[in-house]
């Protein structure tokens, strides 16, 4: 597994591989939708999908302009 790596597929999609400090003995799956207009003037919505197992996590991040 890659440690703390980010792979840019294009300007809107990236993959993340991280070595976690905590161990997740049961696979954990999370999804988050975030509207950036609430925090800044950027009109971007991001979607994050994460899978964590043992001490590794893998995520895909998709950003959409509107």
Secondary structure per residue as TSV (DSSP state, phi and psi in degrees):
chain	resnum	aa	ss	phi	psi
A	1	X	-	360.0	141.5
A	2	X	-	-76.3	142.0
A	3	X	S	-98.6	123.8
A	4	X	S	47.7	51.8
A	5	X	E	-111.9	146.6
A	6	X	E	-127.7	126.9
A	7	X	E	-114.5	117.0
A	8	X	E	-84.2	115.5
A	9	X	S	-82.3	-39.4
A	10	X	S	-160.0	-167.3
A	11	X	S	-74.2	-7.4
A	12	X	S	-116.6	-16.6
A	13	X	E	-127.1	132.1
A	14	X	E	-141.4	152.6
A	15	X	E	-109.9	144.0
A	16	X	E	-129.6	132.9
A	17	X	E	-126.4	125.1
A	18	X	E	-135.0	143.7
A	19	X	E	-92.8	112.6
A	20	X	E	-83.6	156.6
A	21	X	E	-79.6	-28.2
A	22	X	E	-100.6	155.1
A	23	X	E	-100.6	132.1
A	24	X	E	-111.6	100.0
A	25	X	E	-73.6	-24.1
A	26	X	E	-108.5	132.7
A	27	X	E	-55.9	131.9
A	28	X	E	-114.4	128.9
A	29	X	E	-120.5	132.5
A	30	X	E	-134.7	151.7
A	31	X	E	-136.7	137.0
A	32	X	E	-138.9	132.3
A	33	X	E	-110.9	129.2
A	34	X	E	-130.9	124.3
A	35	X	E	-95.4	109.1
A	36	X	G	-72.1	-15.0
A	37	X	G	-64.0	-21.5
A	38	X	G	-73.0	-21.7
A	39	X	T	-111.5	-23.2
A	40	X	S	-149.4	-174.7
A	41	X	S	-89.9	5.9
A	42	X	-	-80.1	130.5
A	43	X	-	-92.5	72.9
A	44	X	E	-130.0	140.0
A	45	X	E	-117.2	129.8
A	46	X	E	-114.5	146.0
A	47	X	E	-122.5	125.5
A	48	X	E	-121.3	127.6
A	49	X	E	-121.5	122.9
A	50	X	E	-127.4	138.9
A	51	X	E	-123.4	126.9
A	52	X	E	-120.8	136.1
A	53	X	E	-153.5	135.8
A	54	X	E	53.2	-121.5
A	55	X	E	-109.2	16.8
A	56	X	E	-117.9	150.1
A	57	X	E	-133.7	145.6
A	58	X	E	-129.9	136.8
A	59	X	E	-141.4	152.8
A	60	X	E	-123.5	133.5
A	61	X	E	-118.4	126.5
A	62	X	E	-121.1	126.0
A	63	X	E	-114.5	135.2
A	64	X	E	-126.5	126.4
A	65	X	E	-86.1	144.3
A	66	X	-	-137.9	360.0
